Every structure is written in structure tokens, then in C-alpha cells.
Amino acid sequence: MSNHDEKENNAHLTTPTRLTGSEIVWATLVGEGVTEVFGYPGGAILPIYDALRKFPIHHILVRHEQGAAHMADGYARASGKVGVAMATSGPGATNLVTGIATAMMDSIPMVCITGQVPSKVLGTDAFQEIDITGITLPITKHNFLITRTQDIAPAIRQAFQIAKSGRPGPVLVDITKDAQQSAAIFDFAAAKPAPYEPHPMLSVMGTHLREAADLIRTAKRPVILAGHGILQSNAGEQIRTLAERMQIPVGTTLLGLGSFPASHPLNMGMMGMHGESWVNHAIQEADLLIACGMRFDDRVIGTPSTYSPNSKKIHIEIDPAEINKNIKADVALVGDLRNVLEQLLPLLPGRDGSAWLNTIAASKGTAAVRDIKNLPDSGHLYAAHVMHDLWRITEGRAIVSTDVGQHQMWEAQYYRHDYPRTLITSGGLGTMGFALPSGIGAKVACPDKEVWVIAGDGGFQMTAAELATIVQEKLNVNIAIINNGYLGMVRQWQEFFYEKNYESTPLVSPDFVKLADAHGIPGLAVRTRAELESAVQTARSHNGAFLLNFLVEQEDSVYPMIPAGSALHEMIRRPDNPLVEKPQD
Amino acid sequence: MLHTFVAYVEDKPGVLTRVASLFRRLNINIISLAVGHSERPGISRMTIVCDAPDQAADRIRASLYKLDDVVDVDDIAKAPNVTRELALIKVAANAHNRSHIFELAEVFRARIVDLAPESLMIEITGVESKIEGLIQVLNETEDRVLEVCRSGKMTMRRGKHSTGVLRAMGAGEPDIPKPGNLPLENGPDNFADNI
């Protein structure tokens, strides 16, 4: 029997069959609808890799297990499906940790499968043994140590259910080598976990719905805070109905970008530390906040005691542990966002919000955050130019993955996300090195979409080895490095808060174009705004991956900025005499 | 302030770590933790007493619910309840001073459960203050307390007002509280009322 025939035969194991533990792993994954897995083989997971040839799943070989976890994460964020990462025991498993923590902080559904030493040597410090379930206890939604073959299928099926139900998150399944090698009866249907039942705290109470509706109907200055939960529960349509029908302006969190169209007249843009000034002002002046699927992160609220002091707060959130964590809610609606909004909308007939909307429009008109892209070309290249032009040229349809830092904030400010799931970024954990692998994951999930990896020169070097993965997989991923020769955001903090003592932030980097070339990826350096458009078009028209090294203004900062520990309206604005007006040297 | 939670958890390896780890992450000190089998097969019952800010109770309860191995959580500190603790106390005692310890034990309705030439062991159950009282009296009478082993607090709601019974009675519907069926406070369905 050829490999191909065998793969076909194992595609639908509908009747109970005797299989090895390794085969059960793949058969269960096939049953869960998995078609791609990101991973790296090793001794304790070799039986599983050996069995892969029999199953119709494509394995993407990464260069570091952190890359596998980020790729599974990017895959999940772009597609809404569960991402799967795989690694061997010991160092393979520990290398996943940063990626798992990233997914945990941003509530991304992910299943990690790790090999473990044989059960008879568990606890003996055997070669490449590590207590990965212990290590990942606080950064997984749940995890399993599986030592018996017959437990593999139920554990993996349950892992998928836990990963995607309620507030999504990563789940790890650690399987000993002997469990992989022994055989057991595989029955996919019988391994089905009990149906997910939201626990009793997940209930929307009618009285609270009516209270919330009354608050919304009578509010003079309401603001909707649109968070990641809108994307997670596919509540885009409902949130739009709410905003349009009640004429309420919308501010989004970083992870909420794309949940409400950026070009929609009611969309004010991003809130928080580097948010638009008029959004933050509107929040501070609001008399009602309707927080939808967001968790009042400290980067969003500034200091809790000064946050939107005169407003009532309606908090709609699936995780009861988030209620009153940072900001006290006046009405809490605990449940799936779409479900809650569908129950809430019939109670909201309509409202005239023009006075409040006019106030915001006026404040928007006087703010000058975006001026930099409108200034005449001074010969300098600003990251803002890159983001704005990338958005303009791709018509906002590309999936963009970013690292963490200045470029991430500029992306959030200048790339206008009209479509859901077009921004793949590490919000909660702030993981540098996230952009390249998560962009690869997004491309694997959505091969027909244009994908741009936007990375800083610092973050890019953390996972740059994954360039080889792009080549091996022949992926058409475009890479934009925003190269300012610094760990830019850290430098900005040093400039603002540490008397410009640029300790350990100047960064010597390789020639990124040559680095790409060494992998067989063509590239271009871009130094001026005049070169920008043609470079982007060259990358887009190239069939295959392409790298652009944008050598941008070195000491530019992200404005506005709310210093950590300050109130939302106490922001640092771009200086009156911006760098663009400096004479050219 | 002190909070008392009862958690029904699956009887599996690592569950205790998950629960304890949750309190560690929230930087909350566990004062006492008692675990044993419950009335449900495969399910253990934990009584957790912790010292946490007044307003933290809902969040702790919600966080406990997030653990996959946790089946049910009840916050019963404010509800009418019965609380007991068991202690074994070994006291240095010989033929000369045994008799007054016997008397003390009788006053405290404790029992002598072991007698050796140089020591004896007292078993006492009761509320925390009763156990503290016996230990204090023993110390004040200069009897040397050699060892103290305490079970940690065990708590149960009085009467029918336990979460499990309520669920069995079908009081779980979220919207309309049925008078008399729902616990007066901190019940599973009026979480949002507490905030």
C-alpha cells in the first residue's frame, strides 16, 4: 500500500479500530478537523512523528519550538480555529512556554502536544525529562499528563473542547513514550467529552439586561469599548447594530482592532496608552461605558482611580473572574458576547446621539496625532508612512502580524483595520519575536490572503531563524522590518523617563536583506518615502516571500503616550517642533 | 478578612496543586485547607479558608470555577453554617500530673485517645476557638504540649442551603429567583448581585 492510499484510508476512522497511541494522536486530530500541525521532532515524540505518514495532516517543521507555538497561535487568530503545536519532551517542551503564555494572555484556542519520557522513569530525572504540566500550570487553561494509551483520545478531544469553549485558551497534552507505543482500541465517537456547559456563574439575568438597557437608553455621553471578545464570539454584526441603532461612538482595544470597521463613522479608533487622544478624552468624559469582551487592561485604563470617573459601567464579559478585577462594574452581563447582545438589542429601540457625536467630532478635528503622515516629504522615512502606505496599497485587506514595541503601536494607529482577524499581535504578554512565526501561522491558515509580517529590528532577531521555515514551506509572506537601530520602545521610555540614558538599547543588526538572501528570500532596503510605494509593490508582485528593510527615523517616538500610572487624559503629545522639521543633514 | 470556600473537585492527581496555585497567583494566603471524599463518587470536597480583601470573594470563586477540575464552588462564610475542626494534642504527662489533664479534657468535652508513661494524646473537635482555648489552658498550667495536629476547618451550610442540594432541587434557573430556594447571599446565580 502506498503512503497516499494509507493516508486516504485513515482519513475517516469511523469504526472502533485497534491503533497505537501514536496513531490515536493523529486519528483524533483528524477527527477534530486538524489539517496542519506546527512542530519539531525529538526522542520522546518520535513514535508520533513516525505514525504521521499514515494520516492526512501536513506538518510544518519549525526552527525553534517557540516558533511552533506562535505559529499555532497566529493560525488560530487568523482562522478562528484551534492551532496545534507539537514538541518533544524537556527542552522541546520548555521552548513552547513563551508561545503558550502569549496565547493564554490573549485567550487564543491552542492545543500543544508534547512527548514525555516513558512512564516507568517518570520522576527519575531521565534524559530530557521535565515536568511540563507543572511548568505550564499557570499558563494553560488546563493540561494533561497521559500515561495510558486508552486515555489519549479522550484527553485530546477534551483539550480541544476546553481550548475553544468559554473564554478560549491554550491546553497542553503531555504523552509518555510508552503510551505512544502501546496499542488500544480507538473510538473517536466514544471519546467525545461531555457537552460543554457554562458553569452556573455564566448566566445573563433578565433584571440585569433591563438595567443595562435603561442605562444605554438614558445615557447622554455613552462610549462602547470594543475588545477581543467581539472577534472571539463573532459578534461584529451585533456590536455594529448596537452602535448604529443607539448612535454610540466606539473605541477599540489593541486586540479589538478589526472588530468594528475602522472606516465606520462611529469608530473613534484605539484607546489606551497609545490610543487616539479623542477616544481617551471621550472615555474620560463619558457618562456610560459599555465594555464588550474586554478586560480593562492597565494599558487601556491608566490608573484605575482616575479612569472615566463620572461614568456608569456595563461590563459584558464571558469570564466572571474579570468582573470588578480592575474596574468596578455597575451592571455585569456575564456570558458569550454575541448571545448577550442578541438578548440586549430587542430592549434598545433607538436613540439620538448627535450632540455627543458632534462633541467628539470637534475634539477629533483639533487633535493632531496623525499630522506626521500629512506633512510634506522631508526626505526622512517615518514608520507612520510605512504603516499608512501599507494600509493604502493593500486596501486594508492584508493580514498583518506584528511584534511588540513602537512599530506595533504605529501599526495600530496608522493601519486602519476594516476587517476582522486582520491584526495578529501579542497584546497581553507583549511578546517580542511574535511577528514572524505568527505571520507564518496566519499564512498557513489563510493561504489565499496577503500576509505582511511587520517586525522591529529587535524583535525580528529573536525568531529570525523561522525565515528558513518560510522557504521550506514555500510561503508567500511579505516581511517589513521597521529598522530604527534601537530597541525603540525601550529607548522611548529612556528618553521620556530616564533622562535619555540610552543604556543597552542601541542595536547592531545584520544586513537584513543579506540575511534574507542567505535563505533564498529576495529583499530591498528602503530609505525614503519616495521609494516606499514601489518597494511595497515589488514585494507584493513577487511570487514568494519578500523582505523589506525600512530604515526609518531613529529617534521618533509613539505619540500620544500616557505615562504608566497616569490618568487617561494626561498624555504626552508630539512636540510642537517635530523631528520632520529638522534640517536635512 | 477571612473567607471560607467549599470546592468540589475531581479526585485526580495535581488538582490540589491547581487550587493552591490559584491562591498563590492571586497572592492570597491560605489559612487552612481540608480535603476529603464527598458524597459524590470521584469528587473530593475542599474547605478553603483564606485571608483576602473583602471584595475579593467573587473573584476567587470565579477563578476557582475556571479550573477545569473544579465542579462546584460555594462561598459560605456569611451563610448560617456549622464549622468544626479536629485536633490531636500530645501532652507530656506522667502518673503524677495526668489527673488534672483528664479533668481539663472533660471540661472541653475532649477525649484521651492514647496514654503512654510520659505522655498522653487528646482528641478534640469543635470550633477553632474551643481548640485554641484548650491549647491555651494547657500552656498556662505548664503542661508541656509536645505536638499539635489540626485538620483545618470543615464547614457545611445549615439545613438545605447547600449548593448541591439547591441544584438537585432545580433552583439553577438563572432569571427568576424562587423565594426560599436560593441561598440568601453568595449563591451560584446571584453572583452579579454582589458586585
Interface residues (C-beta under 8 A of the other chain):
Chain A: T133 G134 L137 P138 K141 H142 L145 I162 R167 H199 P200 M201 S203 V204 M205 G206 T207 H208 D319 P320 A321 I323 N324 K325 K328 A329 V331 A332 L333 V334
Chain B: P13 G14 T17 R18 S21 R25 Q55 D58 R59 R61 A62 S63 Y65 K66 L67 D68 D69 R167 G172 P174 D175 I176 P188 D189 F191 A192 I195
